[in-house]
């Protein structure tokens, strides 16, 4: 199973400064990702080598942020002081995940500043709200060359992630082995007071960087 991206959630008043701080640490600038009208959020993204990207996301002053599970998750993480919201895995067919979770996926979209409408299906935000160690699933509904990770702005890659949680529970949720749940990404299980994505290790041109 492939890591699609990692999400870092912050309050609106620290959105720009966080984008600048993480971009500086990784040696590359983020680009404006646009608004998620159905979720009441907006993001900046940094496409990385290796087919992944980093998202910094915040809520909008919009009713959708209170209704949509993704908006709720972003708002809650921001209220806790901001930090890693979670990790997202990409699947070619989301139907088996829908069958396993017993509900249909949600349609998502955002319009890039160049006017292109990115569309996808996602599922698992309800589980993330209840148990922050769990990822959510995404199936892109656009050509591969239009996806956020298709045009890397840097040679930096995600080398590994550290997750506080129960490896067996996550493996069961993913349907993957606990000792290697993600393709090409090292997963380290750590102890922490709160479950969830604790840190991400990046391989940059200047050496490893952990955020």
C-alpha positions in Angstrom: 0.0 0.0 0.0 1.4 3.4 -1.0 1.7 6.5 1.0 0.1 9.4 -0.9 0.8 12.3 1.4 1.1 13.5 5.0 -1.0 16.3 6.4 0.1 19.0 8.9 -2.8 21.0 10.4 -2.6 24.5 11.9 -4.7 27.4 13.0 -5.4 30.2 10.4 -3.2 32.7 12.2 -0.1 30.5 11.9 -0.8 29.0 8.5 1.6 31.1 6.4 4.4 31.0 9.0 4.1 27.2 9.2 4.3 26.8 5.5 7.4 29.0 5.4 9.0 27.1 8.4 8.5 23.6 6.9 9.5 24.7 3.5 12.7 26.2 4.8 13.5 23.0 6.8 13.1 20.9 3.6 14.8 23.4 1.3 11.9 24.0 -1.1 8.9 26.3 -1.4 5.3 25.2 -1.1 2.7 26.0 -3.7 -0.9 27.2 -3.1 -3.1 24.1 -3.4 -6.4 26.0 -3.3 -9.6 25.6 -1.3 -11.6 22.4 -0.4 -15.1 23.8 -0.7 -16.8 20.7 0.6 -14.6 20.5 3.7 -14.2 24.1 4.6 -10.4 24.0 4.4 -7.5 25.2 2.3 -3.9 24.0 1.8 -0.4 24.6 0.5 1.4 21.6 -0.8 5.0 20.6 -1.5 5.4 17.8 -4.1 8.3 15.6 -3.2 10.4 13.0 -5.2 9.1 9.5 -4.8 5.5 10.2 -5.6 4.4 11.8 -2.3 3.8 15.3 -1.0 3.4 17.3 2.2 0.2 19.2 2.8 -0.2 22.1 5.3 -3.9 22.7 5.9 -6.1 25.0 7.8 -9.8 25.7 8.2 -11.8 28.5 6.5 -14.4 30.6 8.3 -17.1 28.5 6.6 -19.9 26.3 7.9 -18.5 23.3 6.0 -15.5 23.2 8.4 -17.9 22.4 11.2 -19.9 19.8 9.3 -17.3 17.8 7.3 -15.2 15.2 9.1 -12.0 16.5 7.5 -12.8 20.1 8.5 -13.5 18.8 12.1 -10.2 16.9 12.2 -8.2 19.9 11.0 -10.0 22.2 13.5 -9.4 19.8 16.4 -5.7 19.4 15.6 -5.3 23.1 15.2 -7.0 23.7 18.6 -4.5 21.3 20.2 -1.7 23.6 19.0 -1.2 22.3 15.5 1.0 19.5 14.2 0.8 16.3 12.1 -2.9 15.5 11.4 -2.3 12.2 9.8 -1.1 10.0 6.9 -3.0 9.2 3.7 -2.7 6.0 1.7 -3.6 5.9 -2.0 -5.5 3.0 -3.5 -6.4 2.2 -7.1 -9.9 0.9 -6.2 -11.6 2.2 -3.1 -14.5 -0.2 -3.3 -13.0 -2.9 -1.1 -12.3 -0.4 1.6 -15.9 0.9 1.3 -17.1 -2.7 1.8 -14.8 -3.3 4.7 -15.9 -0.1 6.5 -19.6 -0.5 5.6 -20.2 2.8 3.9 -19.5 4.7 0.7 -16.6 7.1 0.2 -16.9 10.9 0.1 -16.2 12.9 -3.1 -13.6 15.6 -2.7 -12.3 18.3 -4.9 -10.3 21.5 -5.0 -9.6 23.9 -7.8 -5.9 24.7 -8.3 -4.9 28.4 -8.9 -4.4 27.4 -12.6 -8.1 26.4 -12.8 -7.7 22.6 -12.9 -10.2 20.8 -10.8 -8.6 18.0 -8.7 -11.1 15.3 -7.8 -10.9 12.2 -5.6 -12.8 9.9 -3.3 -11.8 9.4 0.3 -12.9 7.4 3.3 -11.7 6.8 6.8 -12.0 10.3 8.3 -14.6 9.1 10.8 -12.1 6.5 12.1 -9.3 9.1 12.2 -11.5 11.3 14.4 -12.0 8.4 16.8 -8.5 7.0 16.6 -5.8 9.4 15.3 -3.3 6.6 14.7 -5.3 5.4 11.7 -4.8 6.7 8.2 -7.5 7.5 5.7 -7.8 6.2 2.1 -7.9 8.1 -1.1 -8.6 7.2 -4.7 -7.7 9.8 -7.3 -10.2 10.5 -10.1 -7.8 12.4 -12.3 -4.9 11.4 -14.6 -1.7 10.5 -12.8 0.1 13.5 -14.4 -2.3 15.9 -12.8 -2.0 14.6 -9.2 -0.2 16.8 -6.6 2.8 14.5 -6.4 3.3 14.4 -10.2 5.6 17.5 -10.5 8.2 17.3 -7.6 9.7 20.7 -6.7 12.6 19.1 -4.8 14.8 15.9 -4.6 13.6 15.5 -1.0 11.8 12.3 -0.3 9.9 10.9 2.7 12.2 8.2 4.2 10.0 7.1 7.1 7.2 7.9 9.5 7.0 7.4 13.3 3.5 6.5 14.6 2.3 6.1 18.1 -0.2 3.4 18.2 -0.9 -0.3 17.9 0.8 -2.0 15.0 -1.7 -4.8 14.9 -4.7 -2.5 14.8 -3.3 -0.4 12.0 -2.3 -3.5 10.0 -5.8 -4.9 10.3 -7.3 -1.5 9.2 -5.0 -1.4 6.2 -5.1 -5.1 5.4 -1.3 -5.1 5.3 1.4 -6.8 7.4 2.3 -5.0 10.6 6.0 -5.2 10.0 5.8 -3.5 6.6 2.5 -1.7 6.1 3.7 0.8 3.5 5.6 0.3 0.3 9.0 2.1 0.2 8.4 3.9 3.5 9.9 2.9 6.8 7.4 2.8 9.7 8.6 3.1 13.3 6.3 2.4 16.2 6.9 4.7 19.1 5.5 5.3 22.6 3.7 8.6 23.1 1.0 10.0 25.3 -1.4 10.5 22.4 -1.8 8.1 19.4 -1.2 9.4 15.9 1.5 10.4 13.4 4.4 11.7 15.6 7.0 12.7 13.1 8.1 12.3 9.5 11.7 11.8 8.4 12.8 13.3 5.2 15.9 12.6 3.1 17.1 15.9 1.8 20.1 17.0 -0.2 21.7 18.2 3.0 20.9 15.1 5.1 18.0 13.8 7.1 15.4 16.2 8.5 12.8 15.1 11.0 9.7 17.2 11.5 
